[in-house]
């Protein structure tokens, strides 16, 4: 076991060396991490690279157990590394709609804190889709805070200067996958002869918010998340005011910072930040309407009644063009629950990606198989199912 941990330490040191070729990391207030009890670390999630930076550069201060997506946790080799650092895998929301599975993770995180593990979890659950942190009605940290051990220290972590990195959606709308980016990064390191890679500054600031979290966890989910956002979206040298900010509260979004990848050539000279990124608040506000004239009124009523039940509101306040996240305050678990409801109650429902469900319109057309962007069904070996007696006919 000792030999194993020494090997892991060596791997972390080597990886940190290569990360430091590109990233000049400055961490403020590290003394906050000194604690005799478990620490709950809450970072903003700017890009896919920041978990790698945190896990390597924070290793000398405390051992962290990150909460990570099953999509990465189940990848061979990467899985062994994640298991070694005590990663808690979390359900991949965009692939499945299982609210109970997510709620179970909340309990696992709380149990890990009770066992004196230091937990790293992103309140937003996802990387930036615009130049500021948006935690609209996400309830993971809210639920964890309500049940965490009393001796837990809660630490805010704000990262800056990564918006515009090739690992961020500001660079390519998030179209490039993690492993493609990883090998591209390796290519850049060696093409620049390791020691001549242009540096990207990364500023990390810590703050102890234990007292504040213990206060806000007794308030509403909306107030809790607005408090978190108020820290992540403070003014910085690369920021400007953004219209989504709360009235009377100064909120800022970070402008994209593009740093060239070659010491001998500026490959980002004409790079521009995308106007609209899929899933951003701006994108959610531009939701489409649909023609429901040919759809049975009972379909619409059944879905609206379920929404009213989930959100505990009067169904009179829900219309076909109500936006699920912005108007009805749906969080990821609510989206999972309503998608599961539609699929269970309408035999011919389609299977769109969960983030395509922006309005009540989208749920209604999903119920009658009219969604534009439908996820492909997984390959199925019908012969194998038939032999096992598991083949079932889908009746209208």
PLY file of the C-alpha trace (Angstrom):
ply
format ascii 1.0
element vertex 396
property float x
property float y
property float z
element edge 395
property int vertex1
property int vertex2
end_header
0.00 0.00 0.00
2.85 2.40 0.90
4.52 1.60 -2.41
1.24 2.34 -4.23
0.87 5.79 -2.63
4.49 6.62 -3.42
3.81 5.70 -7.06
0.72 7.94 -7.09
2.72 10.82 -5.60
5.32 10.39 -8.32
2.64 10.38 -11.04
1.11 13.57 -9.59
4.50 15.29 -9.50
5.25 14.36 -13.11
1.81 15.50 -14.27
2.17 18.73 -12.30
5.48 19.36 -14.04
3.88 19.13 -17.48
0.87 21.22 -16.43
3.22 23.91 -15.16
4.79 24.15 -18.63
1.54 25.78 -19.82
-0.10 27.09 -16.64
1.40 29.55 -14.17
-0.77 28.86 -11.13
-1.09 31.35 -8.27
-3.06 30.22 -5.20
-4.11 32.74 -2.54
-5.03 32.05 1.10
-3.85 28.42 1.24
-3.66 28.65 5.06
-7.46 28.25 5.00
-7.00 24.61 4.03
-5.34 23.80 7.37
-8.05 22.02 9.30
-8.32 19.07 11.68
-11.69 18.04 10.24
-13.03 17.37 6.73
-13.04 20.12 4.10
-15.75 20.65 1.48
-14.14 22.50 -1.44
-16.51 24.32 -3.84
-14.81 25.57 -7.04
-16.30 27.29 -10.05
-15.95 25.12 -13.17
-14.49 27.19 -16.01
-12.99 24.48 -18.22
-12.19 20.76 -18.44
-8.59 21.43 -17.39
-9.33 22.93 -13.98
-9.97 19.60 -12.12
-6.52 18.46 -13.28
-4.95 21.68 -12.00
-6.72 21.46 -8.64
-5.91 17.79 -8.03
-2.20 18.26 -8.78
-1.46 21.71 -7.35
-3.48 21.13 -4.15
-1.91 17.77 -3.38
0.69 19.34 -1.09
-1.99 21.04 1.01
-4.57 18.27 1.46
-5.74 15.06 -0.14
-8.96 15.61 -2.10
-11.64 13.14 -3.11
-13.39 14.62 -6.15
-16.97 14.00 -7.22
-16.70 13.19 -10.95
-18.89 12.14 -13.86
-19.31 8.41 -14.49
-18.42 9.17 -18.11
-14.81 9.66 -17.07
-14.79 7.39 -14.03
-15.56 4.29 -16.12
-12.78 4.86 -18.65
-10.02 2.17 -18.37
-6.75 3.41 -16.79
-8.40 6.72 -15.86
-10.72 4.72 -13.61
-7.78 3.26 -11.69
-6.34 6.76 -11.13
-9.71 8.09 -9.96
-10.21 5.17 -7.60
-6.75 5.79 -6.17
-7.66 9.35 -5.17
-11.02 8.28 -3.74
-13.26 9.69 -6.48
-17.02 9.51 -5.94
-18.64 8.81 -9.34
-21.80 10.71 -10.20
-24.51 9.90 -12.71
-24.13 11.46 -16.17
-27.24 13.62 -16.42
-27.21 14.05 -20.20
-27.24 10.30 -20.74
-29.79 9.07 -18.21
-32.79 10.45 -16.36
-32.61 8.82 -12.94
-33.21 11.27 -10.11
-32.98 8.60 -7.41
-29.47 7.71 -8.52
-28.35 11.32 -8.11
-29.94 11.63 -4.67
-28.01 8.53 -3.61
-24.76 10.32 -4.47
-25.65 13.12 -2.03
-25.70 10.53 0.74
-22.36 9.06 -0.38
-20.73 12.51 -0.25
-22.11 13.12 3.24
-20.86 9.71 4.36
-17.39 10.48 2.92
-17.27 13.70 4.96
-18.26 11.74 8.07
-15.28 9.47 7.33
-13.04 12.57 7.36
-12.49 12.72 3.61
-11.94 16.09 1.94
-14.48 16.50 -0.87
-14.15 18.54 -4.06
-17.48 19.13 -5.81
-18.60 21.66 -8.40
-21.90 23.36 -7.43
-22.75 23.88 -11.11
-22.05 20.21 -12.06
-20.80 21.42 -15.48
-18.25 23.71 -17.12
-19.05 27.33 -18.02
-21.45 27.85 -20.92
-20.85 31.59 -20.72
-18.24 33.82 -19.11
-19.74 33.52 -15.62
-20.86 30.84 -13.20
-24.53 29.89 -13.32
-25.90 27.55 -10.66
-29.58 28.12 -11.44
-31.56 25.81 -9.17
-28.81 23.16 -8.94
-29.36 21.42 -5.61
-26.40 19.07 -5.09
-24.35 21.28 -2.75
-27.53 22.60 -1.10
-28.52 19.04 -0.12
-25.01 18.13 0.96
-24.72 21.29 3.09
-27.95 20.44 4.91
-26.65 16.99 5.94
-22.87 17.47 6.26
-21.16 16.85 9.63
-21.08 19.91 11.93
-17.27 19.99 11.96
-17.00 20.32 8.15
-15.10 23.36 6.89
-16.59 24.78 3.69
-14.17 26.56 1.36
-15.02 28.61 -1.72
-12.59 28.42 -4.61
-12.66 30.91 -7.49
-10.56 30.29 -10.62
-9.84 32.99 -13.18
-8.12 33.34 -16.57
-9.21 29.93 -17.92
-12.18 31.22 -19.95
-10.76 31.15 -23.48
-8.58 28.08 -22.89
-8.92 25.37 -25.53
-10.44 23.31 -22.68
-13.29 25.83 -22.32
-16.45 26.29 -24.39
-15.29 29.80 -25.27
-12.73 28.21 -27.58
-14.76 25.78 -29.71
-18.28 25.75 -28.21
-17.28 22.58 -26.32
-17.32 20.46 -29.48
-13.95 18.77 -28.83
-13.97 15.82 -26.44
-11.76 15.43 -23.38
-9.32 12.89 -24.81
-8.92 14.75 -28.11
-8.04 17.85 -26.09
-5.64 15.87 -23.92
-3.62 14.56 -26.87
-3.68 17.98 -28.51
-2.25 19.43 -25.27
0.49 16.77 -25.20
1.29 17.60 -28.84
1.61 21.32 -28.04
3.91 20.61 -25.08
6.41 18.62 -27.13
6.15 20.78 -30.25
7.25 23.69 -28.04
10.18 21.58 -26.82
8.60 21.36 -23.35
10.30 24.49 -21.97
9.08 27.06 -24.52
5.32 26.68 -24.14
3.52 30.08 -23.89
2.22 30.48 -20.33
-1.39 30.95 -19.29
-1.80 32.59 -15.90
-4.31 30.91 -13.58
-5.44 32.75 -10.46
-7.02 30.72 -7.65
-8.53 32.38 -4.60
-9.79 30.62 -1.47
-12.21 31.81 1.19
-13.63 30.13 4.30
-17.44 30.37 4.09
-18.40 27.81 6.73
-20.42 30.28 8.82
-22.22 31.68 5.76
-23.09 28.23 4.38
-24.50 27.17 7.76
-26.71 30.25 7.54
-27.78 29.98 3.90
-28.48 26.24 4.00
-31.54 27.09 6.12
-32.84 29.44 3.42
-34.35 28.61 0.03
-32.41 26.87 -2.74
-32.54 30.05 -4.83
-31.04 32.21 -2.06
-28.36 29.59 -1.40
-27.25 29.47 -5.05
-27.35 33.26 -5.49
-24.97 33.51 -2.55
-22.51 31.12 -4.23
-22.77 32.98 -7.55
-22.08 36.31 -5.83
-18.56 35.09 -5.03
-17.76 33.39 -8.32
-18.92 36.36 -10.40
-17.07 39.16 -8.62
-15.23 41.78 -10.63
-11.79 40.87 -12.02
-9.27 42.42 -14.47
-10.85 40.39 -17.29
-14.52 40.96 -16.52
-17.43 43.18 -17.45
-20.99 43.58 -16.05
-23.56 41.12 -17.40
-27.33 41.64 -17.63
-28.31 38.41 -15.88
-27.06 39.77 -12.57
-29.53 40.19 -9.71
-31.00 43.66 -9.26
-28.86 45.64 -6.84
-26.01 43.10 -7.01
-22.83 43.70 -8.98
-22.23 40.68 -11.20
-19.53 40.31 -13.82
-18.73 37.93 -16.64
-15.19 37.11 -17.68
-14.09 38.03 -21.18
-12.40 35.24 -23.14
-8.62 35.25 -22.76
-7.00 33.50 -25.74
-3.32 32.61 -25.27
-1.30 31.34 -28.23
-0.17 27.70 -28.18
3.17 28.09 -29.96
6.16 30.22 -29.04
6.88 30.75 -32.75
3.34 31.43 -34.03
0.17 33.15 -32.75
-2.60 30.71 -33.67
-5.34 32.62 -31.78
-4.70 36.10 -33.20
-8.17 36.34 -34.77
-9.98 34.10 -32.31
-13.36 35.38 -31.12
-15.66 34.28 -28.34
-18.85 32.59 -29.65
-22.00 34.72 -29.45
-24.23 31.91 -28.18
-23.14 28.61 -26.62
-25.58 25.72 -26.42
-27.10 25.50 -22.95
-26.06 29.03 -21.92
-28.63 31.39 -20.37
-28.74 33.29 -23.65
-29.51 30.05 -25.48
-32.21 29.09 -22.97
-33.88 32.47 -23.40
-34.13 31.88 -27.16
-36.32 28.79 -26.86
-38.42 27.76 -29.88
-42.21 27.49 -30.04
-44.03 24.62 -31.72
-47.37 24.00 -33.42
-49.52 22.00 -31.01
-52.79 22.27 -32.94
-52.80 18.58 -33.84
-51.85 17.32 -30.39
-54.49 16.02 -28.00
-55.25 18.50 -25.21
-55.01 15.70 -22.64
-51.29 15.30 -23.40
-50.60 18.93 -22.57
-52.77 18.84 -19.42
-51.15 15.67 -18.09
-47.64 17.13 -18.45
-48.60 20.50 -16.94
-50.24 18.76 -13.97
-47.04 16.80 -13.34
-44.92 19.98 -13.52
-47.27 21.66 -11.03
-46.82 18.65 -8.71
-43.01 18.65 -9.02
-42.64 22.39 -8.37
-45.60 22.63 -5.97
-47.21 25.52 -7.87
-50.65 26.25 -9.33
-50.97 24.82 -12.84
-52.61 28.12 -13.88
-49.12 29.64 -13.67
-47.79 27.18 -16.29
-48.24 27.65 -20.03
-46.93 25.87 -23.13
-44.19 28.45 -23.62
-43.03 28.49 -19.98
-39.26 27.99 -19.87
-38.38 25.10 -17.57
-35.20 26.53 -16.04
-35.68 30.29 -16.29
-39.44 30.55 -15.57
-40.26 27.39 -13.60
-36.88 27.09 -11.83
-36.24 23.48 -12.86
-32.95 22.03 -11.68
-31.19 18.96 -13.04
-33.18 16.57 -10.84
-36.47 18.13 -11.90
-35.48 17.72 -15.55
-34.62 14.09 -14.87
-37.94 13.49 -13.15
-40.10 15.11 -15.83
-38.25 13.30 -18.65
-38.75 9.98 -16.87
-42.44 10.81 -16.38
-42.98 11.55 -20.08
-41.17 8.40 -21.18
-43.13 6.27 -18.70
-46.57 7.70 -19.49
-46.49 8.19 -23.26
-45.69 4.93 -25.15
-44.43 6.68 -28.29
-42.38 9.40 -26.63
-39.07 10.39 -28.21
-35.71 10.48 -26.41
-34.14 13.95 -26.84
-31.01 14.95 -24.87
-32.15 16.25 -21.50
-30.71 19.72 -22.11
-32.89 20.07 -25.21
-35.89 20.23 -22.90
-36.06 24.00 -22.50
-39.81 24.67 -22.42
-43.14 22.95 -21.73
-43.52 22.90 -25.54
-40.50 20.60 -25.76
-42.00 18.13 -23.27
-45.26 18.00 -25.19
-43.63 17.32 -28.56
-41.37 14.77 -26.85
-44.50 12.95 -25.67
-45.74 12.53 -29.28
-42.36 11.75 -30.90
-41.82 15.09 -32.63
-38.51 16.16 -31.09
-35.99 17.47 -33.61
-32.83 16.20 -31.91
-33.37 12.60 -30.82
-30.65 10.50 -29.20
-29.84 7.26 -31.00
-30.91 4.08 -29.30
-28.11 1.79 -28.18
-27.43 -1.30 -30.36
-29.48 -4.24 -29.20
-28.86 -7.95 -29.71
-32.48 -9.09 -30.25
-31.49 -12.74 -30.57
-29.86 -12.69 -27.14
-32.92 -11.06 -25.57
-35.23 -13.58 -27.23
-33.22 -16.51 -25.90
-33.41 -15.06 -22.40
-37.15 -14.59 -22.66
-36.74 -10.83 -22.17
-38.18 -9.68 -25.50
-41.31 -7.57 -25.08
-43.60 -6.02 -27.65
-44.38 -2.34 -27.36
-48.15 -1.94 -27.49
-49.92 1.24 -28.52
0 1
1 2
2 3
3 4
4 5
5 6
6 7
7 8
8 9
9 10
10 11
11 12
12 13
13 14
14 15
15 16
16 17
17 18
18 19
19 20
20 21
21 22
22 23
23 24
24 25
25 26
26 27
27 28
28 29
29 30
30 31
31 32
32 33
33 34
34 35
35 36
36 37
37 38
38 39
39 40
40 41
41 42
42 43
43 44
44 45
45 46
46 47
47 48
48 49
49 50
50 51
51 52
52 53
53 54
54 55
55 56
56 57
57 58
58 59
59 60
60 61
61 62
62 63
63 64
64 65
65 66
66 67
67 68
68 69
69 70
70 71
71 72
72 73
73 74
74 75
75 76
76 77
77 78
78 79
79 80
80 81
81 82
82 83
83 84
84 85
85 86
86 87
87 88
88 89
89 90
90 91
91 92
92 93
93 94
94 95
95 96
96 97
97 98
98 99
99 100
100 101
101 102
102 103
103 104
104 105
105 106
106 107
107 108
108 109
109 110
110 111
111 112
112 113
113 114
114 115
115 116
116 117
117 118
118 119
119 120
120 121
121 122
122 123
123 124
124 125
125 126
126 127
127 128
128 129
129 130
130 131
131 132
132 133
133 134
134 135
135 136
136 137
137 138
138 139
139 140
140 141
141 142
142 143
143 144
144 145
145 146
146 147
147 148
148 149
149 150
150 151
151 152
152 153
153 154
154 155
155 156
156 157
157 158
158 159
159 160
160 161
161 162
162 163
163 164
164 165
165 166
166 167
167 168
168 169
169 170
170 171
171 172
172 173
173 174
174 175
175 176
176 177
177 178
178 179
179 180
180 181
181 182
182 183
183 184
184 185
185 186
186 187
187 188
188 189
189 190
190 191
191 192
192 193
193 194
194 195
195 196
196 197
197 198
198 199
199 200
200 201
201 202
202 203
203 204
204 205
205 206
206 207
207 208
208 209
209 210
210 211
211 212
212 213
213 214
214 215
215 216
216 217
217 218
218 219
219 220
220 221
221 222
222 223
223 224
224 225
225 226
226 227
227 228
228 229
229 230
230 231
231 232
232 233
233 234
234 235
235 236
236 237
237 238
238 239
239 240
240 241
241 242
242 243
243 244
244 245
245 246
246 247
247 248
248 249
249 250
250 251
251 252
252 253
253 254
254 255
255 256
256 257
257 258
258 259
259 260
260 261
261 262
262 263
263 264
264 265
265 266
266 267
267 268
268 269
269 270
270 271
271 272
272 273
273 274
274 275
275 276
276 277
277 278
278 279
279 280
280 281
281 282
282 283
283 284
284 285
285 286
286 287
287 288
288 289
289 290
290 291
291 292
292 293
293 294
294 295
295 296
296 297
297 298
298 299
299 300
300 301
301 302
302 303
303 304
304 305
305 306
306 307
307 308
308 309
309 310
310 311
311 312
312 313
313 314
314 315
315 316
316 317
317 318
318 319
319 320
320 321
321 322
322 323
323 324
324 325
325 326
326 327
327 328
328 329
329 330
330 331
331 332
332 333
333 334
334 335
335 336
336 337
337 338
338 339
339 340
340 341
341 342
342 343
343 344
344 345
345 346
346 347
347 348
348 349
349 350
350 351
351 352
352 353
353 354
354 355
355 356
356 357
357 358
358 359
359 360
360 361
361 362
362 363
363 364
364 365
365 366
366 367
367 368
368 369
369 370
370 371
371 372
372 373
373 374
374 375
375 376
376 377
377 378
378 379
379 380
380 381
381 382
382 383
383 384
384 385
385 386
386 387
387 388
388 389
389 390
390 391
391 392
392 393
393 394
394 395
